[in-house]
Amino acid sequence: MATVLFVCVHNAGRSQLAAGLAAYRAGPGVRVLSAGTEPDAHVDAVALASLAELGIDRSDQVPSLLTDDLLDQADVVVTLKPGLAVAQRPGVRYENWPLPDPQGWDLDGIRGLRDHLDARVAQLLAGLSTGRDPSALDDEDTP
């Protein structure tokens, strides 16, 4: 089973969106976690509403602190803030998806970010199921 950990600063917006989308899309062979380096007290209500539009209920989520234990569990770590540094573990795949902080955005504004994340999550999960790095293209992938 592969474990994917999504990390941002507050674990209230970006990482919650990505984790919600990944948990919704992932099959039984993928475990999804999320955390923040400075977690907020609550998940952003607009982020939750944007997921609810897709039938994804994450209202039970609480932002959590990024710990060594969470990093030790991860096979893939995706950071969602430009320049966010996390401890590196051998054998773990790291990706950075530098995205803006949606704090204070309304529902119309966050939908674009949600949809962008959904596409990135789908690509990531497809790579996990095939064992290929989805960011690496070869001649077979070129139209």
N, C-alpha and C positions, 0 to 999 in steps of 0.2 A: 504494500500500500504506500502510495506517495503522499507526502504531507507538504502542502503549500502554505506559506505564511506571508500574509500581506501586512506591510508596515508603513505607517505614516506617523506624524507627530502626535495628533490628538486621538487617533483611533475612533473618530466620531464621524468622519465623512468619507474620504477617499478609500481608506482601507476597509471600512464597513461596506461601502458600495461594492468594491472588488470581491470581498469575501462572500457577500450575499449572492452576487451573480455566480461566483465560482461554485458555491455550495449548491445552488439551484441547478447548474449545468453539469456538475461533476457526477460521475458514476460512483459505484461503491468502492472503487479502488483508489479514490482520492479523498484525503482528509483536508479540510480547510480551516485555517486559523487566522486571526488578525490581532494586531497589537499596536501600541503607540509608544513613542519615546517619552511623551509627556501627556498621558491620557486625560481626556475630559471626564466629567462626571456622567455624562449621558451621550448617547448617539444622537446626532443631528436629526431633528424631526423631519426636515426636508429630504434628507438622504433616505430616511425610512419611507417617506411618502412616495419617493420616486421608485423605490423597489416595490412598494405595494401596488403601484400601477401595473407592474409585470406579474403580480400574483405572488410576490416574494414577501413573506412576513418575517422580519428580523427584529420585531419589537421586544423580544426577550434579550437582546444583546446589551452588554455593558462594556464600555471601553476598558481594555486591559493594558497593563504595563508590559513592554517588551522585556523579557527576562532571558537569562542564559538557558534556562530550561526550555523555553519556547524555541529558541534558536537551535538547541540540540535536537529537537524533534523534527525540524524542517529538512526536507529534501530540496525545496525551492524556496527562496526568499525573494519577494518582490517589494522593493521600496517604491513609494509613490510620491516622493517629494524630491525636488532637485537638490542634490548634494547631501541627502540624508545618509549618514554613515552608520552602519551596524557592524557588529563584530563578525568576522569571517570565520567560517568553519570549513575544514577540509572536506571535500566530497560534496559540498552543497553548491547548487547552482544559484547564482545571484543575478537578478535583473533589476534595472531601475527604469521605472516609467514616470518621468518627471511631469507631474500634473499640478495645476493650480489648486490652491486650497479653496474649497467651495463654501467655507464658513460665511454665513450671511447671504448666500444665494437663495433666490426663490425657486419654486418648482420648475418654472419655465427655463430658468438658467441652468439648473443642474441636470436636466434631461440629456443635454449634449455630452456632458461628462460621463453620465451613466452609460449612454449608448457607446461612447468611445471605449470605456472600460469593458463593456460587454464583448466588444469585438476582440480586444486584447486578451481577455480571459478565455474566450473560445479558442483563440490561437494557442494560448499556453496549454490549455487542457488537451487540445488535439495533439500537441507535441508530446505530452506526457503519455498519451495512449499509444503513440507510435514509437516512443523512445527517441524521437528526433528533436533536435533543437529547432523550434519553429522560427527563430530569427535567422537561421542559416539557410539560405536558398542554394540550390544546386541546379544543374541543367534540367532535371526533371520538372522543377517547379516553374521554369521560365516558359511563358506561353509561346 
